[in-house]
Amino acid sequence: MPAFEAMRALRELASLADLGLVNVDTHYTVSPVVIQCVIPALALVLAMEDDFEPGPSHDPSDSQPATNHR
């Protein structure tokens, strides 16, 4: 079963590479633009749940560490 999951993962990564979201060379890399979109996307999904509490916020141009103000 692990071999099937590995092949499935490779197909999914190839699909993401076709969309330009993942770069394929000798290994897979994710561009910084995609990484910057992950936190807002997850926050949006979690905001749809009743018990969501916003976590740390971080501006990429800010050299300060992320903080969680409550």
Backbone as CSV, one residue per row, in Angstrom:
resi,resn,N_x,N_y,N_z,CA_x,CA_y,CA_z,C_x,C_y,C_z
1,MET,0.800,-1.203,0.000,0.000,0.000,0.000,0.848,1.277,0.000
2,PRO,2.014,1.324,0.701,2.829,2.539,0.675,3.283,2.928,-0.731
3,ALA,3.565,1.934,-1.589,4.002,2.251,-2.951,2.887,2.963,-3.715
4,PHE,1.645,2.542,-3.497,0.507,3.198,-4.146,0.398,4.645,-3.686
5,GLU,0.551,4.871,-2.396,0.467,6.232,-1.859,1.596,7.103,-2.397
6,ALA,2.782,6.537,-2.536,3.919,7.289,-3.074,3.669,7.666,-4.530
7,MET,3.144,6.740,-5.308,2.837,7.040,-6.713,1.735,8.088,-6.812
8,ARG,0.760,7.991,-5.923,-0.319,8.979,-5.914,0.231,10.362,-5.569
9,ALA,1.130,10.430,-4.585,1.746,11.695,-4.198,2.537,12.290,-5.363
10,LEU,3.274,11.448,-6.094,4.028,11.932,-7.249,3.109,12.495,-8.322
11,ARG,1.965,11.841,-8.546,0.988,12.358,-9.522,0.443,13.710,-9.074
12,GLU,0.147,13.832,-7.780,-0.363,15.097,-7.257,0.682,16.202,-7.386
13,LEU,1.932,15.883,-7.064,2.998,16.869,-7.202,3.202,17.257,-8.660
14,ALA,3.084,16.300,-9.563,3.196,16.608,-10.990,2.074,17.539,-11.431
15,SER,0.875,17.324,-10.898,-0.249,18.213,-11.216,0.013,19.623,-10.708
16,LEU,0.558,19.727,-9.500,0.895,21.045,-8.954,2.004,21.704,-9.759
17,ALA,2.946,20.902,-10.254,4.021,21.440,-11.098,3.455,21.961,-12.413
18,ASP,2.468,21.260,-12.975,1.838,21.719,-14.215,1.168,23.073,-14.021
19,LEU,0.668,23.325,-12.808,0.021,24.603,-12.501,1.022,25.695,-12.134
20,GLY,2.295,25.312,-11.978,3.320,26.274,-11.620,3.413,26.532,-10.122
21,LEU,2.769,25.708,-9.309,2.793,25.906,-7.866,3.978,25.225,-7.199
22,VAL,4.554,24.242,-7.872,5.703,23.496,-7.361,6.729,23.440,-8.471
23,ASN,8.001,23.607,-8.095,9.087,23.497,-9.067,9.723,22.123,-8.947
24,VAL,9.946,21.475,-10.081,10.530,20.144,-10.083,11.898,20.209,-10.747
25,ASP,12.898,19.746,-10.036,14.243,19.622,-10.583,14.763,18.278,-10.065
26,THR,15.812,18.289,-9.298,16.252,17.046,-8.661,15.429,16.771,-7.408
27,HIS,14.665,17.783,-6.985,13.747,17.653,-5.859,12.606,18.657,-6.060
28,TYR,11.606,18.587,-5.235,10.468,19.495,-5.338,10.679,20.700,-4.428
29,THR,10.378,21.889,-4.944,10.430,23.103,-4.134,9.149,23.885,-4.345
30,VAL,8.801,24.668,-3.348,7.604,25.495,-3.398,8.052,26.948,-3.422
31,SER,7.496,27.725,-4.330,7.915,29.116,-4.449,7.443,29.929,-3.248
32,PRO,8.157,30.988,-2.895,7.773,31.825,-1.761,6.358,32.400,-1.888
33,VAL,5.940,32.700,-3.099,4.591,33.240,-3.303,3.537,32.243,-2.846
34,VAL,3.733,30.983,-3.155,2.785,29.947,-2.736,2.801,29.812,-1.219
35,ILE,3.984,29.831,-0.634,4.096,29.706,0.816,3.381,30.857,1.511
36,GLN,3.497,32.071,0.974,2.835,33.233,1.573,1.318,33.120,1.515
37,CYS,0.802,32.320,0.609,-0.647,32.160,0.476,-1.218,31.094,1.404
38,VAL,-0.372,30.247,1.956,-0.859,29.129,2.761,-1.532,29.601,4.042
39,ILE,-0.892,30.477,4.801,-1.457,30.915,6.076,-2.794,31.630,5.874
40,PRO,-2.908,32.597,4.952,-4.225,33.219,4.751,-5.292,32.232,4.283
41,ALA,-4.904,31.275,3.458,-5.876,30.289,2.987,-6.350,29.408,4.130
42,LEU,-5.432,28.954,4.962,-5.826,28.144,6.118,-6.659,28.959,7.092
43,ALA,-6.304,30.213,7.296,-7.087,31.068,8.190,-8.512,31.223,7.675
44,LEU,-8.662,31.346,6.364,-9.994,31.474,5.776,-10.809,30.208,6.010
45,VAL,-10.196,29.070,5.797,-10.901,27.795,6.016,-11.268,27.639,7.484
46,LEU,-10.312,27.912,8.365,-10.574,27.762,9.787,-11.580,28.786,10.302
47,ALA,-11.630,29.956,9.681,-12.588,30.983,10.094,-14.019,30.526,9.854
48,MET,-14.202,29.581,8.982,-15.532,29.050,8.712,-15.995,28.102,9.813
49,GLU,-15.060,27.700,10.670,-15.408,26.847,11.798,-15.767,27.730,12.991
50,ASP,-16.577,27.221,13.874,-17.071,28.017,14.994,-16.005,28.390,16.007
51,ASP,-15.059,27.518,16.274,-14.109,27.744,17.359,-12.758,28.278,16.903
52,PHE,-12.727,29.002,15.801,-11.458,29.523,15.284,-10.992,30.719,16.098
53,GLU,-9.729,30.696,16.485,-9.104,31.828,17.153,-7.873,32.206,16.340
54,PRO,-7.817,33.422,15.802,-6.675,33.801,14.958,-5.347,33.576,15.668
55,GLY,-4.374,33.091,14.911,-3.055,32.824,15.464,-2.101,33.950,15.177
56,PRO,-0.820,33.651,15.182,0.193,34.683,14.950,0.055,35.310,13.569
57,SER,0.360,36.589,13.509,0.369,37.265,12.216,1.797,37.685,11.931
58,HIS,2.148,37.674,10.664,3.519,37.996,10.298,3.536,38.624,8.926
59,ASP,4.126,39.797,8.856,4.323,40.486,7.589,5.697,40.084,7.069
60,PRO,5.777,39.504,5.855,7.077,39.040,5.331,8.145,40.125,5.289
61,SER,7.751,41.400,5.175,8.743,42.474,5.116,9.189,42.888,6.520
62,ASP,8.508,42.390,7.544,8.842,42.719,8.918,9.915,41.775,9.436
63,SER,10.940,42.320,10.063,12.003,41.453,10.577,11.697,40.958,11.979
64,GLN,10.600,41.403,12.564,10.206,40.971,13.906,9.566,39.595,13.845
65,PRO,9.707,38.787,14.904,9.060,37.477,14.927,7.539,37.617,15.001
66,ALA,6.860,36.584,14.590,5.399,36.595,14.635,4.929,36.687,16.076
67,THR,3.810,37.391,16.265,3.242,37.521,17.607,1.789,37.148,17.588
68,ASN,1.285,36.801,18.740,-0.123,36.461,18.880,-0.695,37.372,19.966
69,HIS,-1.351,38.449,19.546,-1.939,39.392,20.483,-3.362,38.986,20.779
70,ARG,-3.656,38.842,22.085,-5.022,38.472,22.468,-5.652,39.570,23.257
